[in-house]
Every structure is written in C-alpha cells, then in structure tokens.
Amino acid sequence: MAIGQDNDRIAQALELLGNRFDPEIEESFTTISERILAQALENVELAERRLRQIQDLVGDVALATSN
C-alpha cells in the first residue's frame, strides 16, 4: 500500500513539473526524488528571474506614463 501511495505522489509531483526534466538535471541526479526537487528549484529560480524582468518592464512603463 505504501509503495502505491509513493508512486501516486511521484506521479503528482511529475505532473506539476509538466512531466519533464531539464537534460542537465537528468544527468546530474540519480533518483527521481532528487530530480523532482532539483527541477522544482530550477523552475522557482526561473520564475523569480522572469518576475524581476517583468517588474522592471512594468516599472519602466509606469514611469514613462506618469511623466
């Protein structure tokens, strides 16, 4: 029963990641759990970079329209 629950959790985690790993992550980590966590962290870092870029762009637009 526990193995089935673990498999379900892994499947859910993979689904949240879009069922894919970056090739570098696949090569660097041996277990599926390590790969899932590494990919999730990579996704967060990418999202943070994009958020900063968006904030810069929107901030530039807000400054231009207020002048």
C-alpha positions in Angstrom: 0.0 0.0 0.0 2.8 2.5 0.9 4.5 1.8 -2.5 1.3 2.7 -4.3 1.0 5.9 -2.4 4.6 6.8 -3.1 4.0 6.2 -6.8 0.9 8.3 -6.7 2.9 11.2 -5.0 5.7 10.9 -7.5 3.2 10.9 -10.4 1.5 14.0 -9.0 4.9 15.8 -8.5 5.9 15.0 -12.1 2.6 16.3 -13.3 3.2 19.6 -11.5 6.5 19.8 -13.3 4.9 19.2 -16.7 6.3 15.6 -16.8 9.7 16.7 -17.9 13.2 17.4 -16.6 15.9 19.6 -18.0 18.6 17.4 -19.5 21.3 18.7 -17.1 19.1 17.7 -14.2 18.5 14.3 -15.6 22.3 13.8 -15.9 23.2 15.3 -12.6 20.8 13.5 -10.2 20.3 9.8 -9.9 17.0 9.4 -8.1 13.6 10.5 -9.3 13.1 12.4 -6.0 16.3 14.3 -6.4 15.4 15.2 -10.0 11.9 16.4 -8.9 13.3 18.6 -6.2 16.1 20.0 -8.4 13.7 20.7 -11.3 11.3 22.4 -8.9 14.1 24.6 -7.6 15.2 25.4 -11.1 11.6 26.4 -12.0 11.4 28.7 -9.0 14.7 30.4 -9.9 13.5 30.9 -13.5 10.2 32.3 -12.3 12.0 34.7 -10.0 14.2 36.0 -12.8 11.1 36.4 -15.1 9.3 38.2 -12.3 12.2 40.7 -11.8 12.3 41.3 -15.6 8.5 41.9 -15.7 8.8 44.3 -12.7 11.5 46.2 -14.5 9.4 46.4 -17.7 6.2 47.4 -15.9 8.1 49.9 -13.7 9.6 51.5 -16.9 6.2 51.7 -18.4 4.7 53.2 -15.3 7.4 55.8 -15.1 7.0 56.7 -18.8 3.3 57.1 -18.5 3.5 59.2 -15.3 5.7 61.9 -17.0 
